[in-house]
Amino acid sequence: MSAKFRTGYMDKALYDLPGVIDEAREELAGVEFDTIVGTGFSGGVVVPALAMALGVNFVLIRKEDDDSHHGPGRLIGELGDKWVFVDDFVSSGRTKRRVVEKIEAAAIVEDQSTEYVGDYLYANVTKKWIPADEEEE
């Protein structure tokens, strides 16, 4: 007998990652982007797998309280010209604002022009793709 450990909020990503990838392919088919960006545990699971399946770059941003000693830098990956924020869902928007700020700051440091094009939410939400120009302030 084995113990099953569930997260609740990201079980779909952990136990049906191929389904998450298929849905993302469908939802993002007409979206122009070359990078997906995520953060946290869910980002660490979903973002690299999704980027590999879609043939795009990815950037993972460590959370502020991650004091990991496994390597330098708060950002890991490669940032392209147009990027999508990938997460399970957006609640208060605090995480997304932090991600946007980190990417903007990194782009300045690297002297790179990059554009945030919207959010892709892989959890069981009604609207999975939210273009940047449709977001509420």
Contacts in CASP RR format, 6 or more apart in sequence:
PFRMAT RR
TARGET T0000
AUTHOR 0000-0000-0000
METHOD contacts of the structure
MODEL  1
MSAKFRTGYMDKALYDLPGVIDEAREELAGVEFDTIVGTGFSGGVVVPAL
AMALGVNFVLIRKEDDDSHHGPGRLIGELGDKWVFVDDFVSSGRTKRRVV
EKIEAAAIVEDQSTEYVGDYLYANVTKKWIPADEEEE
7 14 0 8 1.000
9 42 0 8 1.000
9 88 0 8 1.000
9 89 0 8 1.000
9 123 0 8 1.000
10 41 0 8 1.000
10 42 0 8 1.000
10 45 0 8 1.000
10 46 0 8 1.000
10 88 0 8 1.000
10 123 0 8 1.000
12 19 0 8 1.000
12 20 0 8 1.000
12 122 0 8 1.000
12 123 0 8 1.000
12 124 0 8 1.000
13 20 0 8 1.000
13 42 0 8 1.000
13 45 0 8 1.000
13 46 0 8 1.000
13 88 0 8 1.000
13 122 0 8 1.000
13 123 0 8 1.000
14 45 0 8 1.000
17 45 0 8 1.000
17 46 0 8 1.000
17 49 0 8 1.000
20 46 0 8 1.000
20 50 0 8 1.000
20 122 0 8 1.000
21 49 0 8 1.000
21 50 0 8 1.000
21 53 0 8 1.000
21 54 0 8 1.000
23 122 0 8 1.000
23 128 0 8 1.000
24 50 0 8 1.000
24 53 0 8 1.000
24 54 0 8 1.000
24 86 0 8 1.000
24 120 0 8 1.000
24 122 0 8 1.000
24 128 0 8 1.000
25 53 0 8 1.000
25 54 0 8 1.000
27 120 0 8 1.000
27 128 0 8 1.000
27 129 0 8 1.000
28 54 0 8 1.000
28 84 0 8 1.000
28 120 0 8 1.000
28 129 0 8 1.000
31 84 0 8 1.000
31 117 0 8 1.000
31 129 0 8 1.000
31 131 0 8 1.000
32 82 0 8 1.000
32 117 0 8 1.000
33 56 0 8 1.000
33 82 0 8 1.000
33 83 0 8 1.000
33 84 0 8 1.000
33 117 0 8 1.000
34 56 0 8 1.000
34 57 0 8 1.000
34 80 0 8 1.000
34 81 0 8 1.000
34 82 0 8 1.000
34 83 0 8 1.000
35 51 0 8 1.000
35 56 0 8 1.000
35 57 0 8 1.000
35 58 0 8 1.000
35 59 0 8 1.000
35 78 0 8 1.000
35 79 0 8 1.000
35 80 0 8 1.000
35 81 0 8 1.000
35 82 0 8 1.000
35 83 0 8 1.000
35 84 0 8 1.000
35 114 0 8 1.000
36 47 0 8 1.000
36 50 0 8 1.000
36 51 0 8 1.000
36 54 0 8 1.000
36 56 0 8 1.000
36 57 0 8 1.000
36 58 0 8 1.000
36 59 0 8 1.000
36 83 0 8 1.000
36 84 0 8 1.000
36 85 0 8 1.000
36 86 0 8 1.000
36 120 0 8 1.000
37 47 0 8 1.000
37 58 0 8 1.000
37 59 0 8 1.000
37 60 0 8 1.000
37 61 0 8 1.000
37 79 0 8 1.000
37 83 0 8 1.000
37 84 0 8 1.000
37 85 0 8 1.000
37 86 0 8 1.000
37 99 0 8 1.000
37 103 0 8 1.000
38 44 0 8 1.000
38 47 0 8 1.000
38 58 0 8 1.000
38 59 0 8 1.000
38 60 0 8 1.000
38 61 0 8 1.000
38 85 0 8 1.000
38 86 0 8 1.000
38 87 0 8 1.000
38 99 0 8 1.000
39 60 0 8 1.000
39 61 0 8 1.000
39 62 0 8 1.000
39 63 0 8 1.000
39 87 0 8 1.000
39 95 0 8 1.000
39 98 0 8 1.000
39 99 0 8 1.000
40 60 0 8 1.000
40 61 0 8 1.000
40 62 0 8 1.000
40 63 0 8 1.000
40 66 0 8 1.000
42 87 0 8 1.000
42 88 0 8 1.000
43 60 0 8 1.000
43 86 0 8 1.000
43 87 0 8 1.000
44 60 0 8 1.000
46 86 0 8 1.000
46 122 0 8 1.000
47 58 0 8 1.000
47 60 0 8 1.000
47 86 0 8 1.000
48 58 0 8 1.000
48 60 0 8 1.000
50 58 0 8 1.000
50 86 0 8 1.000
50 122 0 8 1.000
51 57 0 8 1.000
51 58 0 8 1.000
57 77 0 8 1.000
57 78 0 8 1.000
57 79 0 8 1.000
57 80 0 8 1.000
58 77 0 8 1.000
58 78 0 8 1.000
59 75 0 8 1.000
59 76 0 8 1.000
59 77 0 8 1.000
59 78 0 8 1.000
59 79 0 8 1.000
59 83 0 8 1.000
59 103 0 8 1.000
60 75 0 8 1.000
60 76 0 8 1.000
60 77 0 8 1.000
61 74 0 8 1.000
61 75 0 8 1.000
61 76 0 8 1.000
61 98 0 8 1.000
61 99 0 8 1.000
61 102 0 8 1.000
61 103 0 8 1.000
62 68 0 8 1.000
62 73 0 8 1.000
62 74 0 8 1.000
62 75 0 8 1.000
62 76 0 8 1.000
64 98 0 8 1.000
74 102 0 8 1.000
75 102 0 8 1.000
75 103 0 8 1.000
75 106 0 8 1.000
79 103 0 8 1.000
79 106 0 8 1.000
79 107 0 8 1.000
79 110 0 8 1.000
79 112 0 8 1.000
79 114 0 8 1.000
80 112 0 8 1.000
80 114 0 8 1.000
81 113 0 8 1.000
81 114 0 8 1.000
81 115 0 8 1.000
82 114 0 8 1.000
82 115 0 8 1.000
82 117 0 8 1.000
83 103 0 8 1.000
83 114 0 8 1.000
83 115 0 8 1.000
83 116 0 8 1.000
83 117 0 8 1.000
84 117 0 8 1.000
84 118 0 8 1.000
84 119 0 8 1.000
84 120 0 8 1.000
85 96 0 8 1.000
85 99 0 8 1.000
85 100 0 8 1.000
85 116 0 8 1.000
85 118 0 8 1.000
85 119 0 8 1.000
85 120 0 8 1.000
86 119 0 8 1.000
86 120 0 8 1.000
86 121 0 8 1.000
86 122 0 8 1.000
87 95 0 8 1.000
87 96 0 8 1.000
87 119 0 8 1.000
87 121 0 8 1.000
87 122 0 8 1.000
88 121 0 8 1.000
88 122 0 8 1.000
88 123 0 8 1.000
89 121 0 8 1.000
89 123 0 8 1.000
89 125 0 8 1.000
90 96 0 8 1.000
90 119 0 8 1.000
90 121 0 8 1.000
96 119 0 8 1.000
100 116 0 8 1.000
103 114 0 8 1.000
103 116 0 8 1.000
107 113 0 8 1.000
107 114 0 8 1.000
116 132 0 8 1.000
117 131 0 8 1.000
117 132 0 8 1.000
118 129 0 8 1.000
118 130 0 8 1.000
118 131 0 8 1.000
118 132 0 8 1.000
118 135 0 8 1.000
119 129 0 8 1.000
119 130 0 8 1.000
119 135 0 8 1.000
120 128 0 8 1.000
120 129 0 8 1.000
120 130 0 8 1.000
121 127 0 8 1.000
121 128 0 8 1.000
121 129 0 8 1.000
121 130 0 8 1.000
122 128 0 8 1.000
END
